[in-house]
Amino acid sequence: MGIGKAIKTLRTRHKVPQQVLAKKVGVTQGYLSLIEKGLREPGFDLIEKIADTLSIPQQIILLLACNRTAKSRRFAKPLKNITLLIDDILSAA
């Protein structure tokens, strides 16, 4: 999962419409859509704004993004376990 898919996953889990999130973080809906499709990469400042708006640590977005793109087998299993834990936490919220 890339950064865009991680953002989309978290946004939809929090039931925040794309247009609402875009407005709250100061970008257009079209730009946020491009990020979620993986056609644009957000800067760290935008990741921080998105995380703050969704009331989650920005590290969760980065971990979700890294998990599915990890090339090293050494890190694949620990990252998968972290992702499952994050999923459990978000489901309980």
Rosetta blueprint (number, residue, H / E / L):
1 M L
2 G L
3 I H
4 G H
5 K H
6 A H
7 I H
8 K H
9 T H
10 L H
11 R H
12 T H
13 R H
14 H L
15 K L
16 V L
17 P L
18 Q H
19 Q H
20 V H
21 L H
22 A H
23 K H
24 K H
25 V H
26 G L
27 V L
28 T L
29 Q H
30 G H
31 Y H
32 L H
33 S H
34 L H
35 I H
36 E H
37 K L
38 G L
39 L L
40 R L
41 E L
42 P L
43 G L
44 F H
45 D H
46 L H
47 I H
48 E H
49 K H
50 I H
51 A H
52 D H
53 T H
54 L H
55 S L
56 I L
57 P L
58 Q H
59 Q H
60 I H
61 I H
62 L H
63 L H
64 L H
65 A H
66 C H
67 N H
68 R L
69 T L
70 A L
71 K L
72 S L
73 R H
74 R H
75 F H
76 A H
77 K H
78 P H
79 L H
80 K H
81 N H
82 I H
83 T H
84 L H
85 L H
86 I H
87 D H
88 D H
89 I H
90 L H
91 S H
92 A H
93 A L
